[in-house]
């Protein structure tokens, strides 16, 4: 998905780069017999919550995922037993008792993904403690009936939601980084495994387009290298022209956001997307490890958000502060009616490609 911005002196920015409380008044139990109050959850930044979540969930049995409550500035950890609840609360998180463990939900999602219904997306919604299957407008008739049967077979671990749009990758003819008759958005500038300057973008862009320019029909500035789509959705291109490549994201207001490295997205986290078609939009991370079945094939391990995007924004940047989080893959809807957009996590792309930010 993308809009062209010709940068003076061939300077390419990242164009996209690219629980319930009991009523105390009703209690007549004496203080001596009352249960001890749970420790108060710590007030945390998103980054601090992510660190605590990683530390807690790695060694906490009976947990069902976690998410960041941005309004309360607390980490919420889902648990399925009292022992896990006490541990989570003692560490400074807010514990929430739910029915299904994360492994149970992951198994249900895997089973549903095996059916691979085009026009659907599947993700574990930790707030709902269910696998949410989103079906677009193309899923109907016998196809929809079969999908509902598959969801029912999960015994309450999954639910169906509909979206009026159609799941598509977000590539289109336009401007920004151009190749042939298509365009995408630059994600993040990187150093390739060979030590050369390059950039990350969507895999469905680099697998379809081999040579890139900063304008339609313009001189080549980069060549596509390794990438993967479907399965994953990441790709890399190496600069061939005399192009400045700052580690920044274009904010389309005359300013930029410096990017210092990559970060892992967290459910509930506030994020920003920059793309050359629709420029800058904000939203929230709704789920991780989502699977989306595009017409071209299924992509796994995606970040699900409520940020809008449109064709040409593909490959564009998803970030939080100075941390690169994702590359725009695709979704449904647009920036007029709304929708959902899915992103390839940047850390996984960097690991696979042997690249680093900057």
C-alpha positions, 0 to 999 in steps of 0.5 A: 500500500503507498503514496509517492513523496519525492525526497530531495537529494534522493533521501529515502525515509521509511515511507510507510517508512512504510475483573470484577470487584465485590460490593464491600457494603454487602459484606458482614464478615468480620475482618479476621475472617475476610480473605486477604486483599490481592496486591495492587497491580503496578503502574507500568509503561508499555515497555516495562509491561512487556518485560514483566510479561516475558518474565512471568509467562515464561515460567508461569504454569496455568497462564493464558496469555497477557495484555497491556491495559493502556488506560490503567497502565497495568499488565493483565495476565490470564490464569486458570488456577489460584496458584498462578493467580497469586504468582502473577499478582505478587509480581505486580500484574493484575490476574484474571481467571479464565477458562482456557490456557494459551496452549489450548487456544493455540491448539484450537487455532492450529486446527482451524488454520489447517482447514485454510479457508480463503477469506478468513483470519484466525488469532487468539484473542487473549481478552476474550480467551478465545480464538476469533475467526474473522470471515470476509464477505467472500465466505458464504454459502456452503463455505460459511456453513462448513466454517461454522461447523469447524468453529463449533467443534472447538467446544467454546474455544472459538467464535466467528466474526464477520468483516464487510471487506475482503482480505487482500494484500495491500499492493497497488499501482501508484507511487512511493517505491515503484517497480513495473506497474506496482508500488509498495511502501518502504518499511525500515532501512537496514544493514543487510547480512553483507553489510550493505544498506538496504530496506525491509518491505513486504514479501509479497512486494519483493517476490513480485517486483525485482527492481525499485525506483523512487518514482514511476519509471524512474532510475533504479535505487534498489534490487529485491533480495531474499523474501518469503510470501506466502507463509511469512510476508517479509522481503529485503532490497539492497540499495544500488543508487546514491540514496541516503538511508536514515533510520527514520519513519516519515510522519508526513507532517514535515517530521520523522520518527527516529528508529533505534531498533526492533521490538516485539509487539504486545496486545493492548499496545498503542501503535502507529503505521506510516504508509505512502497511500494513507500516510500516518494512522494510529491504533491498537494491537489486538492479537499476535500470531494471527493467520490470514488466508489471502487468495495467494496463500496463508501467512502465519505469525502476524500482528493483528491491529485495528489500524486502517490501511489501503492498497499501496501501504504494503510493506510500510512501517508499524512502530511504537516510539523508536521501535520497529514492530511490523511491516504492513502485510494486508487486511480488510477495509480502508481508512474511510470505513475502518477495518483491520490490518495485519503486520509481519513482525520485524524481529522475525524478518531480521532474524530470517534475513540476517539484517539489522536496523540502521 
